[in-house]
Amino acid sequence: MDVLFGSLLQLAGAVTLLWSVHVNSASKPDRRIPLLLGNPTRGSRKAYSLQVLGNLFNLGGMYLWIQIMGAPGVLMLLVSFVPWLLAGMLHNRRIAQASLVA
C-alpha cells in the first residue's frame, strides 16, 4: 500500500511541477525561468503555489519511499525533479533561439 501511495504522490508532484512551468511560461512567455542558479524573476503567484504544492507531494512520496527502501528512497525525488528541469530548459532554449532570430 505504501508503494502505491508513495508512487501516486510522486506522480502528483511531477504533474504539479510541470503544470507550474506551464503556468509560468504562459504568464511570461518572453522571460527565462531561473532553474538552479540565476536571478529569480517575479513570476505568477499561481506558479509559485503550484511549485510549493508539488514539492510537498514529492516530500510526502519520498518519505514513504524512504520507509520502504531506506536511504535509496531519496532518489525518488529525481522522478519529478528531472521532468521539471527539462521543461524549464526547453522553455529557456526556446527563449534563447527566439532572441537570436529577432
C-alpha atoms as a printed R data frame, in Angstrom:
    type eleno elety resid chain resno      x      y       z
1   ATOM     1    CA   MET     A     1  0.000  0.000   0.000
2   ATOM     2    CA   ASP     A     2  2.857  2.371   0.800
3   ATOM     3    CA   VAL     A     3  4.410  1.667  -2.588
4   ATOM     4    CA   LEU     A     4  1.221  2.627  -4.402
5   ATOM     5    CA   PHE     A     5  0.535  5.724  -2.322
6   ATOM     6    CA   GLY     A     6  4.166  6.875  -2.479
7   ATOM     7    CA   SER     A     7  4.198  6.415  -6.246
8   ATOM     8    CA   LEU     A     8  0.940  8.323  -6.614
9   ATOM     9    CA   LEU     A     9  2.316 11.170  -4.511
10  ATOM    10    CA   GLN     A    10  5.459 11.296  -6.655
11  ATOM    11    CA   LEU     A    11  3.375 11.307  -9.830
12  ATOM    12    CA   ALA     A    12  1.142 14.070  -8.464
13  ATOM    13    CA   GLY     A    13  4.255 16.059  -7.568
14  ATOM    14    CA   ALA     A    14  5.721 15.648 -11.053
15  ATOM    15    CA   VAL     A    15  2.478 16.708 -12.729
16  ATOM    16    CA   THR     A    16  2.097 19.699 -10.413
17  ATOM    17    CA   LEU     A    17  5.673 20.861 -11.046
18  ATOM    18    CA   LEU     A    18  5.214 20.539 -14.817
19  ATOM    19    CA   TRP     A    19  1.969 22.471 -14.504
20  ATOM    20    CA   SER     A    20  3.849 25.244 -12.675
21  ATOM    21    CA   VAL     A    21  6.333 25.508 -15.553
22  ATOM    22    CA   HIS     A    22  3.428 25.756 -17.991
23  ATOM    23    CA   VAL     A    23  1.707 28.464 -15.930
24  ATOM    24    CA   ASN     A    24  4.953 30.393 -15.517
25  ATOM    25    CA   SER     A    25  5.829 30.228 -19.210
26  ATOM    26    CA   ALA     A    26  2.286 31.202 -20.218
27  ATOM    27    CA   SER     A    27  2.249 34.221 -17.916
28  ATOM    28    CA   LYS     A    28  5.633 35.493 -19.120
29  ATOM    29    CA   PRO     A    29  6.367 33.832 -22.467
30  ATOM    30    CA   ASP     A    30  9.367 36.043 -23.250
31  ATOM    31    CA   ARG     A    31 11.236 35.637 -19.955
32  ATOM    32    CA   ARG     A    32 13.596 32.917 -18.840
33  ATOM    33    CA   ILE     A    33 12.703 30.632 -15.963
34  ATOM    34    CA   PRO     A    34 15.509 30.544 -13.376
35  ATOM    35    CA   LEU     A    35 16.171 26.895 -12.631
36  ATOM    36    CA   LEU     A    36 19.024 26.044 -10.296
37  ATOM    37    CA   LEU     A    37 21.098 29.209 -10.256
38  ATOM    38    CA   GLY     A    38 20.387 32.654 -11.510
39  ATOM    39    CA   ASN     A    39 18.496 35.772 -10.658
40  ATOM    40    CA   PRO     A    40 14.932 34.984  -9.707
41  ATOM    41    CA   THR     A    41 12.339 36.841 -11.717
42  ATOM    42    CA   ARG     A    42  8.931 37.781 -10.460
43  ATOM    43    CA   GLY     A    43  6.583 35.036 -11.593
44  ATOM    44    CA   SER     A    44  2.926 34.462 -11.047
45  ATOM    45    CA   ARG     A    45  1.630 33.525  -7.617
46  ATOM    46    CA   LYS     A    46 -0.179 30.549  -9.097
47  ATOM    47    CA   ALA     A    47  3.103 29.135 -10.435
48  ATOM    48    CA   TYR     A    48  4.779 29.565  -7.055
49  ATOM    49    CA   SER     A    49  1.898 27.939  -5.210
50  ATOM    50    CA   LEU     A    50  1.952 25.020  -7.656
51  ATOM    51    CA   GLN     A    51  5.677 24.599  -7.028
52  ATOM    52    CA   VAL     A    52  5.122 24.550  -3.278
53  ATOM    53    CA   LEU     A    53  2.290 22.042  -3.615
54  ATOM    54    CA   GLY     A    54  4.326 19.852  -5.975
55  ATOM    55    CA   ASN     A    55  7.286 19.864  -3.625
56  ATOM    56    CA   LEU     A    56  5.051 18.905  -0.699
57  ATOM    57    CA   PHE     A    57  3.709 15.979  -2.726
58  ATOM    58    CA   ASN     A    58  7.279 14.971  -3.562
59  ATOM    59    CA   LEU     A    59  8.437 15.142   0.036
60  ATOM    60    CA   GLY     A    60  5.493 13.019   1.156
61  ATOM    61    CA   GLY     A    61  6.182 10.448  -1.552
62  ATOM    62    CA   MET     A    62  9.881 10.466  -0.772
63  ATOM    63    CA   TYR     A    63  9.140  9.893   2.924
64  ATOM    64    CA   LEU     A    64  7.090  6.809   2.069
65  ATOM    65    CA   TRP     A    65  9.761  5.517  -0.291
66  ATOM    66    CA   ILE     A    66 12.412  6.008   2.397
67  ATOM    67    CA   GLN     A    67 10.250  3.925   4.746
68  ATOM    68    CA   ILE     A    68 10.172  1.172   2.122
69  ATOM    69    CA   MET     A    69 13.690  1.221   0.648
70  ATOM    70    CA   GLY     A    70 15.790  3.075   3.174
71  ATOM    71    CA   ALA     A    71 18.279  5.733   2.091
72  ATOM    72    CA   PRO     A    72 17.996  4.988  -1.675
73  ATOM    73    CA   GLY     A    73 14.391  6.229  -1.444
74  ATOM    74    CA   VAL     A    74 15.774  9.761  -1.676
75  ATOM    75    CA   LEU     A    75 16.455  9.059  -5.352
76  ATOM    76    CA   MET     A    76 12.697  9.120  -5.922
77  ATOM    77    CA   LEU     A    77 12.944 12.919  -5.938
78  ATOM    78    CA   LEU     A    78 14.523 12.591  -9.375
79  ATOM    79    CA   VAL     A    79 11.235 11.192 -10.679
80  ATOM    80    CA   SER     A    80  9.696 14.644 -10.536
81  ATOM    81    CA   PHE     A    81 12.749 16.890 -10.497
82  ATOM    82    CA   VAL     A    82 14.184 15.779 -13.848
83  ATOM    83    CA   PRO     A    83 10.998 16.457 -15.906
84  ATOM    84    CA   TRP     A    84 10.649 19.883 -14.245
85  ATOM    85    CA   LEU     A    85 14.266 20.693 -15.044
86  ATOM    86    CA   LEU     A    86 13.925 19.531 -18.659
87  ATOM    87    CA   ALA     A    87 10.722 21.532 -19.181
88  ATOM    88    CA   GLY     A    88 12.400 24.662 -17.843
89  ATOM    89    CA   MET     A    89 15.471 24.071 -20.004
90  ATOM    90    CA   LEU     A    90 13.310 23.646 -23.108
91  ATOM    91    CA   HIS     A    91 11.467 26.882 -22.333
92  ATOM    92    CA   ASN     A    92 14.743 28.765 -21.808
93  ATOM    93    CA   ARG     A    93 16.158 27.301 -25.025
94  ATOM    94    CA   ARG     A    94 13.108 28.485 -26.953
95  ATOM    95    CA   ILE     A    95 13.566 31.969 -25.487
96  ATOM    96    CA   ALA     A    96 17.252 31.997 -26.442
97  ATOM    97    CA   GLN     A    97 16.523 30.879 -30.006
98  ATOM    98    CA   ALA     A    98 13.795 33.492 -30.396
99  ATOM    99    CA   SER     A    99 16.173 36.236 -29.252
100 ATOM   100    CA   LEU     A   100 18.789 35.117 -31.811
101 ATOM   101    CA   VAL     A   101 16.285 35.236 -34.664
102 ATOM   102    CA   ALA     A   102 14.892 38.651 -33.703
